[in-house]
Amino acid sequence: MSIDDRYDDLVGSLIGFSRAWLTYLGLELGLFDRLRAAGADGMTPTELAAAVAGHPAAIDAWATAADAHDLVALEDGRLAVDPELAAILLDEERPEHLGGQFVHAVVSTLDWDGMLEFFRTGRPIGARPDRYRAAIERLTMQDIAVFFKELLAAQPQLVADLDRGARVLDVHCGGGRWLVAMAKRFSRVRGVGVEFEPDSVARARATVEAAGLADRVTIEQGDVAAPGHAGEFDLAYFQYALHAIPEPAAALAAAWSALHPGGRLIVLDWPLPSTRDEWRSAYGQLIAGIHLDELYQGTGLAPREAVLTWFAAAGLSRPEVLELPSGATAWLLGRPG
């Protein structure tokens, strides 16, 4: 690559930083929502500012910058958003949903003032503010879509069993969104979520209550590595969670003991690449940034091979490994019935 090409490549990285922030602002202020609702006719920046109770000059600056970054189209003084771009950013039920990724990326970096010290000492940040866990909840809406649209599509027998009724356990359940989605999709499913972060527990309980599902979904504050409930569940599930638990093998063993005969254990996660070519792919570049943030807080993503060693260390058989179209991976193991 020539020096000019290398220069252009690095300028593209600077542009991407601004584009991420413009996208984040458009999501958090509801700008993309309002523009999609306005349809092809769009809105003027002044109308958009009034609709979101924003500062007119700031919204006008956002409109100009977002048009420059091809996030919206500003023509003849009116703003419009492309329906497909809006779907990717706003539709949480799609596996292609990236809105949560943008929110998580920006919110994560708000804590990065100590990143230099981490690289010098290796000491992680420790506690993170509640906003970070709220952003993680937004991030994992894509995981929920992947579970329903990709994983379940490949597991018709699991769908049939859930339709008949099942008790499910969500370990490290965060804001409880997967349990709510399960209860809505399968009318006979009853679920328990175990979470240790107090703010996540409060958000999860509020989400369950708002969905009118408190009679079928329970959120417990407890040890995610030892959720209890021996022999009670048909399905135990880790969604973007197992890699963040200090003793993943112990957590797997505890979840396994919570299953009755015939139950299933499922881990869904986004693994680290295993080859240089995979690291250099779009997936690898995206996951590298997420992994850096995870290391900074004392956790860290894991390669596919490491997850298999956790199953072995838990005394479990080798699981089925399901590579999903989105880039996520699922590990599935059934308990003999």
SULQUIVEN-V529186 format. One record per residue. N is the residue number from 0. OMEGA is omega as a letter, one per 40 degrees, with the letter a starting at -180 (* if undefined). D_CENTER is the distance of its C-alpha to the mean C-alpha in whole Angstrom. Layout:
n->N omega->OMEGA d_center->D_CENTER
n->N omega->OMEGA d_center->D_CENTER
//
This chain:
n->0 omega->a d_center->35
n->1 omega->i d_center->38
n->2 omega->i d_center->37
n->3 omega->i d_center->37
n->4 omega->i d_center->34
n->5 omega->i d_center->32
n->6 omega->a d_center->33
n->7 omega->i d_center->31
n->8 omega->a d_center->28
n->9 omega->i d_center->28
n->10 omega->i d_center->28
n->11 omega->i d_center->26
n->12 omega->i d_center->23
n->13 omega->i d_center->25
n->14 omega->a d_center->24
n->15 omega->i d_center->21
n->16 omega->i d_center->20
n->17 omega->a d_center->22
n->18 omega->i d_center->20
n->19 omega->i d_center->17
n->20 omega->i d_center->18
n->21 omega->i d_center->20
n->22 omega->i d_center->17
n->23 omega->i d_center->15
n->24 omega->i d_center->19
n->25 omega->i d_center->19
n->26 omega->a d_center->16
n->27 omega->i d_center->16
n->28 omega->i d_center->20
n->29 omega->a d_center->20
n->30 omega->i d_center->22
n->31 omega->i d_center->20
n->32 omega->a d_center->20
n->33 omega->a d_center->24
n->34 omega->i d_center->25
n->35 omega->i d_center->23
n->36 omega->a d_center->25
n->37 omega->i d_center->28
n->38 omega->a d_center->28
n->39 omega->i d_center->30
n->40 omega->i d_center->33
n->41 omega->a d_center->30
n->42 omega->i d_center->31
n->43 omega->i d_center->33
n->44 omega->i d_center->31
n->45 omega->i d_center->34
n->46 omega->i d_center->33
n->47 omega->i d_center->29
n->48 omega->i d_center->30
n->49 omega->a d_center->31
n->50 omega->a d_center->29
n->51 omega->a d_center->26
n->52 omega->a d_center->29
n->53 omega->i d_center->28
n->54 omega->a d_center->31
n->55 omega->a d_center->33
n->56 omega->i d_center->33
n->57 omega->i d_center->30
n->58 omega->i d_center->28
n->59 omega->i d_center->31
n->60 omega->i d_center->30
n->61 omega->a d_center->26
n->62 omega->i d_center->28
n->63 omega->a d_center->30
n->64 omega->a d_center->27
n->65 omega->i d_center->25
n->66 omega->i d_center->27
n->67 omega->a d_center->28
n->68 omega->i d_center->25
n->69 omega->i d_center->25
n->70 omega->i d_center->22
n->71 omega->i d_center->25
n->72 omega->i d_center->28
n->73 omega->a d_center->31
n->74 omega->i d_center->34
n->75 omega->i d_center->38
n->76 omega->a d_center->36
n->77 omega->a d_center->33
n->78 omega->i d_center->30
n->79 omega->i d_center->28
n->80 omega->i d_center->24
n->81 omega->a d_center->24
n->82 omega->a d_center->22
n->83 omega->i d_center->20
n->84 omega->i d_center->19
n->85 omega->a d_center->18
n->86 omega->a d_center->17
n->87 omega->a d_center->14
n->88 omega->a d_center->13
n->89 omega->a d_center->14
n->90 omega->a d_center->13
n->91 omega->a d_center->10
n->92 omega->a d_center->12
n->93 omega->i d_center->12
n->94 omega->a d_center->11
n->95 omega->a d_center->12
n->96 omega->a d_center->10
n->97 omega->a d_center->9
n->98 omega->i d_center->10
n->99 omega->i d_center->7
n->100 omega->i d_center->7
n->101 omega->i d_center->11
n->102 omega->a d_center->10
n->103 omega->a d_center->8
n->104 omega->a d_center->11
n->105 omega->a d_center->14
n->106 omega->i d_center->13
n->107 omega->a d_center->13
n->108 omega->i d_center->16
n->109 omega->i d_center->18
n->110 omega->a d_center->18
n->111 omega->i d_center->20
n->112 omega->i d_center->23
n->113 omega->a d_center->24
n->114 omega->i d_center->23
n->115 omega->i d_center->26
n->116 omega->i d_center->27
n->117 omega->a d_center->25
n->118 omega->i d_center->26
n->119 omega->a d_center->29
n->120 omega->a d_center->29
n->121 omega->i d_center->26
n->122 omega->a d_center->25
n->123 omega->a d_center->22
n->124 omega->a d_center->21
n->125 omega->a d_center->21
n->126 omega->i d_center->20
n->127 omega->a d_center->17
n->128 omega->a d_center->18
n->129 omega->a d_center->16
n->130 omega->a d_center->14
n->131 omega->a d_center->12
n->132 omega->i d_center->11
n->133 omega->i d_center->11
n->134 omega->i d_center->9
n->135 omega->i d_center->6
n->136 omega->i d_center->6
n->137 omega->i d_center->6
n->138 omega->a d_center->3
n->139 omega->i d_center->2
n->140 omega->i d_center->5
n->141 omega->i d_center->5
n->142 omega->i d_center->5
n->143 omega->i d_center->8
n->144 omega->i d_center->10
n->145 omega->i d_center->10
n->146 omega->a d_center->11
n->147 omega->a d_center->14
n->148 omega->a d_center->15
n->149 omega->a d_center->15
n->150 omega->a d_center->15
n->151 omega->i d_center->17
n->152 omega->i d_center->19
n->153 omega->a d_center->21
n->154 omega->a d_center->21
n->155 omega->i d_center->24
n->156 omega->i d_center->26
n->157 omega->i d_center->23
n->158 omega->i d_center->22
n->159 omega->i d_center->26
n->160 omega->i d_center->26
n->161 omega->i d_center->23
n->162 omega->a d_center->25
n->163 omega->a d_center->28
n->164 omega->a d_center->26
n->165 omega->i d_center->24
n->166 omega->a d_center->23
n->167 omega->i d_center->20
n->168 omega->i d_center->18
n->169 omega->a d_center->15
n->170 omega->a d_center->15
n->171 omega->a d_center->13
n->172 omega->i d_center->12
n->173 omega->a d_center->10
n->174 omega->i d_center->11
n->175 omega->a d_center->12
n->176 omega->i d_center->11
n->177 omega->i d_center->11
n->178 omega->i d_center->14
n->179 omega->i d_center->15
n->180 omega->i d_center->14
n->181 omega->a d_center->16
n->182 omega->i d_center->19
n->183 omega->a d_center->19
n->184 omega->a d_center->19
n->185 omega->a d_center->22
n->186 omega->a d_center->24
n->187 omega->i d_center->26
n->188 omega->i d_center->23
n->189 omega->a d_center->23
n->190 omega->i d_center->20
n->191 omega->i d_center->20
n->192 omega->i d_center->17
n->193 omega->a d_center->17
n->194 omega->a d_center->16
n->195 omega->a d_center->18
n->196 omega->a d_center->17
n->197 omega->a d_center->19
n->198 omega->i d_center->17
n->199 omega->i d_center->14
n->200 omega->a d_center->17
n->201 omega->i d_center->19
n->202 omega->a d_center->16
n->203 omega->i d_center->15
n->204 omega->i d_center->19
n->205 omega->i d_center->19
n->206 omega->i d_center->16
n->207 omega->a d_center->18
n->208 omega->a d_center->22
n->209 omega->i d_center->21
n->210 omega->a d_center->20
n->211 omega->a d_center->23
n->212 omega->a d_center->22
n->213 omega->i d_center->23
n->214 omega->a d_center->26
n->215 omega->a d_center->24
n->216 omega->i d_center->21
n->217 omega->i d_center->21
n->218 omega->a d_center->19
n->219 omega->i d_center->21
n->220 omega->a d_center->21
n->221 omega->a d_center->22
n->222 omega->a d_center->21
n->223 omega->i d_center->18
n->224 omega->i d_center->20
n->225 omega->a d_center->23
n->226 omega->a d_center->22
n->227 omega->i d_center->25
n->228 omega->a d_center->26
n->229 omega->i d_center->28
n->230 omega->a d_center->29
n->231 omega->a d_center->27
n->232 omega->i d_center->24
n->233 omega->a d_center->24
n->234 omega->i d_center->20
n->235 omega->a d_center->18
n->236 omega->i d_center->15
n->237 omega->i d_center->12
n->238 omega->a d_center->9
n->239 omega->a d_center->7
n->240 omega->a d_center->10
n->241 omega->a d_center->13
n->242 omega->a d_center->14
n->243 omega->a d_center->13
n->244 omega->a d_center->16
n->245 omega->i d_center->20
n->246 omega->a d_center->21
n->247 omega->i d_center->19
n->248 omega->i d_center->22
n->249 omega->i d_center->24
n->250 omega->i d_center->20
n->251 omega->i d_center->21
n->252 omega->i d_center->24
n->253 omega->i d_center->24
n->254 omega->i d_center->21
n->255 omega->a d_center->24
n->256 omega->i d_center->27
n->257 omega->i d_center->25
n->258 omega->i d_center->25
n->259 omega->i d_center->29
n->260 omega->a d_center->30
n->261 omega->a d_center->29
n->262 omega->a d_center->25
n->263 omega->i d_center->22
n->264 omega->a d_center->20
n->265 omega->i d_center->16
n->266 omega->i d_center->14
n->267 omega->a d_center->11
n->268 omega->i d_center->9
n->269 omega->a d_center->10
n->270 omega->i d_center->13
n->271 omega->i d_center->15
n->272 omega->a d_center->18
n->273 omega->a d_center->21
n->274 omega->i d_center->24
n->275 omega->i d_center->25
n->276 omega->i d_center->24
n->277 omega->i d_center->21
n->278 omega->a d_center->20
n->279 omega->i d_center->22
n->280 omega->i d_center->20
n->281 omega->i d_center->17
n->282 omega->a d_center->14
n->283 omega->i d_center->16
n->284 omega->i d_center->17
n->285 omega->a d_center->13
n->286 omega->i d_center->12
n->287 omega->i d_center->15
n->288 omega->i d_center->14
n->289 omega->a d_center->11
n->290 omega->i d_center->13
n->291 omega->i d_center->16
n->292 omega->i d_center->14
n->293 omega->i d_center->13
n->294 omega->a d_center->17
n->295 omega->i d_center->18
n->296 omega->i d_center->17
n->297 omega->i d_center->18
n->298 omega->i d_center->16
n->299 omega->i d_center->15
n->300 omega->a d_center->13
n->301 omega->i d_center->16
n->302 omega->a d_center->18
n->303 omega->a d_center->18
n->304 omega->a d_center->22
n->305 omega->i d_center->21
n->306 omega->i d_center->19
n->307 omega->i d_center->22
n->308 omega->i d_center->24
n->309 omega->i d_center->22
n->310 omega->a d_center->23
n->311 omega->i d_center->26
n->312 omega->i d_center->27
n->313 omega->a d_center->26
n->314 omega->a d_center->29
n->315 omega->i d_center->27
n->316 omega->i d_center->28
n->317 omega->a d_center->26
n->318 omega->i d_center->23
n->319 omega->i d_center->22
n->320 omega->a d_center->20
n->321 omega->i d_center->18
n->322 omega->a d_center->17
n->323 omega->a d_center->15
n->324 omega->a d_center->16
n->325 omega->a d_center->12
n->326 omega->i d_center->13
n->327 omega->i d_center->11
n->328 omega->i d_center->13
n->329 omega->i d_center->14
n->330 omega->a d_center->17
n->331 omega->i d_center->20
n->332 omega->i d_center->23
n->333 omega->i d_center->25
n->334 omega->a d_center->27
n->335 omega->a d_center->31
n->336 omega->* d_center->32
//
